């Protein structure tokens, strides 16, 4: 079955409401706005019909305007994985893996021609709704790349297979570059150096975990409990130098609710408090054994704001002071 994410459908209807429609306008639709909130995906047929109806009601460029309203949080775990990629253009290089959470109707491919990279959207526009959906997809690209890089990256050219609508004002505002219609392929082009920019929140360890989350959602493969615990420990370890992370912070990094994270840890037989203590103790012991860093520095790296608090906690963990532990392990 061809499908689209129900979150994209939700976004489209909310944008229509922002432009003057009301929920009652959708009451005879197969899937209402409230019903969409309970779903993961809807059929491509229903999604494309919605695009057609809304374009008729709100005028040319509605799809482009929807794309401009997308924020990276709208994509859930997928958006978080984009944020933590190493390079901006990486989202297209892994399109098969990433984009299945949004739809199985398209594949992206990057074609590099020297200073310019053409990001081609392989999709057949067999009906007007697909043309409109493609307008939204290419428009959203501009917003997503700017959010990833935290820079005002702009395309150098945009190409559409279909003919131009009567009103191009929304297109010019969104793309701010030459826009071509009746072309052989859908594509949006950028300077190659822009796609090679490091993302503003690049983080290899978090990205690795989020990619596993993407696999869970797209393939139905659940991360084993022991592996899940190790991943959460790694996130805690990275966060400790800025203080003990709250469960809400780690839940945000894993694109889970606080309740879901707690449940997954419980299924693996541990609590979040257990993991904090275990990670702090492990880091402290390793640093005391294998480095010459001061105890004050080690207390900071394990999330303590005061050395005295670290000393008390370490004594509770090991029945030794940090200095006693270091001396006993150097004999």
HELIX and SHEET records of a PDB file:
HELIX    1   1 UNK A    6  UNK A   18  1                                  13    
HELIX    2   2 UNK A   23  UNK A   26  5                                   4    
HELIX    3   3 UNK A   33  UNK A   36  1                                   4    
HELIX    4   4 UNK A   44  UNK A   58  1                                  15    
HELIX    5   5 UNK A   62  UNK A   69  1                                   8    
HELIX    6   6 UNK A   72  UNK A   75  5                                   4    
HELIX    7   7 UNK A   77  UNK A   83  1                                   7    
HELIX    8   8 UNK A   90  UNK A   93  1                                   4    
HELIX    9   9 UNK A   95  UNK A   98  1                                   4    
HELIX   10  10 UNK A   99  UNK A  101  5                                   3    
HELIX   11  11 UNK A  128  UNK A  149  1                                  22    
HELIX   12  12 UNK A  169  UNK A  175  1                                   7    
HELIX   13  13 UNK A  192  UNK A  195  1                                   4    
HELIX   14  14 UNK A  204  UNK A  219  1                                  16    
HELIX   15  15 UNK A  225  UNK A  240  1                                  16    
HELIX   16  16 UNK A  247  UNK A  253  1                                   7    
HELIX   17  17 UNK A  258  UNK A  267  1                                  10    
HELIX   18  18 UNK A  272  UNK A  290  1                                  19    
HELIX   19  19 UNK A  295  UNK A  301  1                                   7    
HELIX   20  20 UNK A  307  UNK A  318  1                                  12    
HELIX   21  21 UNK A  322  UNK A  328  1                                   7    
SHEET    1   A 2 UNK A   3  UNK A   5  0                                        
SHEET    2   A 2 UNK A  41  UNK A  43 -1                                        
SHEET    1   B 5 UNK A 107  UNK A 113  0                                        
SHEET    2   B 5 UNK A 116  UNK A 122 -1                                        
SHEET    3   B 5 UNK A 186  UNK A 191 -1                                        
SHEET    4   B 5 UNK A 157  UNK A 159 -1                                        
SHEET    5   B 5 UNK A 178  UNK A 180  1                                        
END                                                                             
